[in-house]
Amino acid sequence: MSFTARWFLGFGIFLIFCGVAGYLSNPAGAKTALISGGTFGGLSALWGVLMLKGFAWAKLAAWVSTLLLVAAFTWRSVVGWMAYAAGEPKLFAASLITLMLAASLVSLAVLARRAA
């Protein structure tokens, strides 16, 4: 079983859990956390399953979706930490998004290392 495939399966599950946690922390204002965590988590897990089944193009799809996640999480974490610094109660959201950014960066490293 490919390490990269297993990693992306776990990464997808992690993103889904983070989306649920973000939603549960603020059900009125964090519906997008559930949608984005579920969507990209599902896609990342799917890439892992497809890699396990031998679909080479799934690695390219994993690269593209993870790069999009890094861009989105970088932007959202900066916005979240700025809001927290301004006194808004955004510590949990900013921390969660930063954790998701870190996991996405590690996922890119996994892809890069396995491509070399």
C-alpha positions as YAML, in Angstrom:
chain: A
units: angstrom
residues:
- id: 1
  name: MET
  ca: [0.00, 0.00, 0.00]
- id: 2
  name: SER
  ca: [1.49, 3.33, -1.10]
- id: 3
  name: PHE
  ca: [2.47, 5.74, 1.67]
- id: 4
  name: THR
  ca: [1.24, 8.72, -0.39]
- id: 5
  name: ALA
  ca: [-2.12, 7.07, -1.01]
- id: 6
  name: ARG
  ca: [-2.56, 6.24, 2.68]
- id: 7
  name: TRP
  ca: [-1.45, 9.75, 3.62]
- id: 8
  name: PHE
  ca: [-4.09, 11.35, 1.37]
- id: 9
  name: LEU
  ca: [-6.78, 9.04, 2.66]
- id: 10
  name: GLY
  ca: [-5.93, 10.13, 6.21]
- id: 11
  name: PHE
  ca: [-5.54, 13.77, 5.18]
- id: 12
  name: GLY
  ca: [-9.02, 13.70, 3.68]
- id: 13
  name: ILE
  ca: [-10.51, 12.27, 6.87]
- id: 14
  name: PHE
  ca: [-8.61, 14.90, 8.88]
- id: 15
  name: LEU
  ca: [-10.06, 17.72, 6.74]
- id: 16
  name: ILE
  ca: [-13.58, 16.34, 7.17]
- id: 17
  name: PHE
  ca: [-13.14, 16.25, 10.95]
- id: 18
  name: CYS
  ca: [-11.76, 19.79, 10.91]
- id: 19
  name: GLY
  ca: [-14.75, 20.97, 8.88]
- id: 20
  name: VAL
  ca: [-17.12, 19.38, 11.38]
- id: 21
  name: ALA
  ca: [-15.18, 20.88, 14.31]
- id: 22
  name: GLY
  ca: [-15.24, 24.33, 12.70]
- id: 23
  name: TYR
  ca: [-18.97, 24.07, 12.13]
- id: 24
  name: LEU
  ca: [-19.68, 22.83, 15.66]
- id: 25
  name: SER
  ca: [-17.67, 25.71, 17.11]
- id: 26
  name: ASN
  ca: [-20.00, 28.22, 15.44]
- id: 27
  name: PRO
  ca: [-23.02, 26.63, 13.69]
- id: 28
  name: ALA
  ca: [-24.49, 30.02, 12.73]
- id: 29
  name: GLY
  ca: [-21.37, 31.42, 11.10]
- id: 30
  name: ALA
  ca: [-19.26, 28.49, 10.00]
- id: 31
  name: LYS
  ca: [-21.33, 26.63, 7.43]
- id: 32
  name: THR
  ca: [-18.55, 27.11, 4.89]
- id: 33
  name: ALA
  ca: [-16.17, 25.21, 7.19]
- id: 34
  name: LEU
  ca: [-18.41, 22.18, 6.95]
- id: 35
  name: ILE
  ca: [-18.83, 22.54, 3.18]
- id: 36
  name: SER
  ca: [-15.15, 23.15, 2.38]
- id: 37
  name: GLY
  ca: [-13.87, 20.57, 4.87]
- id: 38
  name: GLY
  ca: [-16.31, 18.00, 3.55]
- id: 39
  name: THR
  ca: [-15.67, 18.77, -0.10]
- id: 40
  name: PHE
  ca: [-11.89, 18.97, -0.03]
- id: 41
  name: GLY
  ca: [-11.67, 16.24, 2.58]
- id: 42
  name: GLY
  ca: [-13.75, 13.98, 0.39]
- id: 43
  name: LEU
  ca: [-11.66, 14.83, -2.66]
- id: 44
  name: SER
  ca: [-8.38, 14.23, -0.83]
- id: 45
  name: ALA
  ca: [-9.60, 10.87, 0.45]
- id: 46
  name: LEU
  ca: [-10.77, 10.03, -3.08]
- id: 47
  name: TRP
  ca: [-7.32, 10.88, -4.47]
- id: 48
  name: GLY
  ca: [-5.85, 8.47, -1.93]
- id: 49
  name: VAL
  ca: [-8.24, 5.68, -2.93]
- id: 50
  name: LEU
  ca: [-7.58, 6.29, -6.62]
- id: 51
  name: MET
  ca: [-3.82, 6.26, -6.03]
- id: 52
  name: LEU
  ca: [-4.22, 2.91, -4.28]
- id: 53
  name: LYS
  ca: [-6.06, 1.60, -7.33]
- id: 54
  name: GLY
  ca: [-3.22, 2.69, -9.61]
- id: 55
  name: PHE
  ca: [-4.66, 5.82, -11.22]
- id: 56
  name: ALA
  ca: [-1.53, 7.90, -11.84]
- id: 57
  name: TRP
  ca: [-3.51, 11.07, -12.61]
- id: 58
  name: ALA
  ca: [-4.78, 11.10, -9.01]
- id: 59
  name: LYS
  ca: [-1.38, 12.41, -7.87]
- id: 60
  name: LEU
  ca: [-1.73, 15.39, -10.21]
- id: 61
  name: ALA
  ca: [-5.23, 15.98, -8.88]
- id: 62
  name: ALA
  ca: [-3.85, 15.80, -5.33]
- id: 63
  name: TRP
  ca: [-1.19, 18.39, -6.23]
- id: 64
  name: VAL
  ca: [-3.75, 20.79, -7.71]
- id: 65
  name: SER
  ca: [-6.32, 20.50, -4.92]
- id: 66
  name: THR
  ca: [-3.68, 20.71, -2.18]
- id: 67
  name: LEU
  ca: [-2.11, 23.80, -3.75]
- id: 68
  name: LEU
  ca: [-5.59, 25.37, -3.78]
- id: 69
  name: LEU
  ca: [-5.98, 24.45, -0.12]
- id: 70
  name: VAL
  ca: [-2.64, 26.02, 0.79]
- id: 71
  name: ALA
  ca: [-3.66, 29.25, -0.94]
- id: 72
  name: ALA
  ca: [-7.09, 29.31, 0.73]
- id: 73
  name: PHE
  ca: [-5.82, 28.34, 4.19]
- id: 74
  name: THR
  ca: [-2.99, 30.88, 4.03]
- id: 75
  name: TRP
  ca: [-5.46, 33.64, 3.26]
- id: 76
  name: ARG
  ca: [-8.02, 32.46, 5.83]
- id: 77
  name: SER
  ca: [-5.45, 31.98, 8.58]
- id: 78
  name: VAL
  ca: [-4.06, 35.49, 8.08]
- id: 79
  name: VAL
  ca: [-7.58, 36.92, 8.18]
- id: 80
  name: GLY
  ca: [-8.42, 34.84, 11.26]
- id: 81
  name: TRP
  ca: [-5.33, 35.85, 13.21]
- id: 82
  name: MET
  ca: [-5.83, 39.50, 12.27]
- id: 83
  name: ALA
  ca: [-9.41, 39.32, 13.55]
- id: 84
  name: TYR
  ca: [-8.22, 37.67, 16.75]
- id: 85
  name: ALA
  ca: [-5.55, 40.36, 17.19]
- id: 86
  name: ALA
  ca: [-8.27, 42.99, 16.78]
- id: 87
  name: GLY
  ca: [-10.19, 41.48, 19.69]
- id: 88
  name: GLU
  ca: [-12.66, 39.23, 17.92]
- id: 89
  name: PRO
  ca: [-13.27, 35.77, 19.43]
- id: 90
  name: LYS
  ca: [-11.54, 33.93, 16.57]
- id: 91
  name: LEU
  ca: [-8.85, 31.96, 18.42]
- id: 92
  name: PHE
  ca: [-10.35, 28.53, 17.72]
- id: 93
  name: ALA
  ca: [-11.08, 29.29, 14.07]
- id: 94
  name: ALA
  ca: [-7.66, 30.82, 13.42]
- id: 95
  name: SER
  ca: [-5.92, 27.91, 15.16]
- id: 96
  name: LEU
  ca: [-7.96, 25.31, 13.27]
- id: 97
  name: ILE
  ca: [-7.30, 26.93, 9.90]
- id: 98
  name: THR
  ca: [-3.60, 27.22, 10.71]
- id: 99
  name: LEU
  ca: [-3.55, 23.52, 11.61]
- id: 100
  name: MET
  ca: [-5.23, 22.70, 8.29]
- id: 101
  name: LEU
  ca: [-2.64, 24.87, 6.51]
- id: 102
  name: ALA
  ca: [0.19, 22.98, 8.23]
- id: 103
  name: ALA
  ca: [-1.32, 19.62, 7.25]
- id: 104
  name: SER
  ca: [-1.69, 20.83, 3.66]
- id: 105
  name: LEU
  ca: [1.95, 21.90, 3.54]
- id: 106
  name: VAL
  ca: [3.02, 18.51, 4.87]
- id: 107
  name: SER
  ca: [0.83, 16.91, 2.20]
- id: 108
  name: LEU
  ca: [2.69, 18.87, -0.48]
- id: 109
  name: ALA
  ca: [5.96, 17.68, 1.02]
- id: 110
  name: VAL
  ca: [4.71, 14.08, 0.89]
- id: 111
  name: LEU
  ca: [3.84, 14.51, -2.78]
- id: 112
  name: ALA
  ca: [7.19, 16.18, -3.57]
- id: 113
  name: ARG
  ca: [9.24, 13.60, -1.73]
- id: 114
  name: ARG
  ca: [7.49, 10.70, -3.39]
- id: 115
  name: ALA
  ca: [7.83, 12.32, -6.82]
- id: 116
  name: ALA
  ca: [11.62, 12.59, -6.49]
...
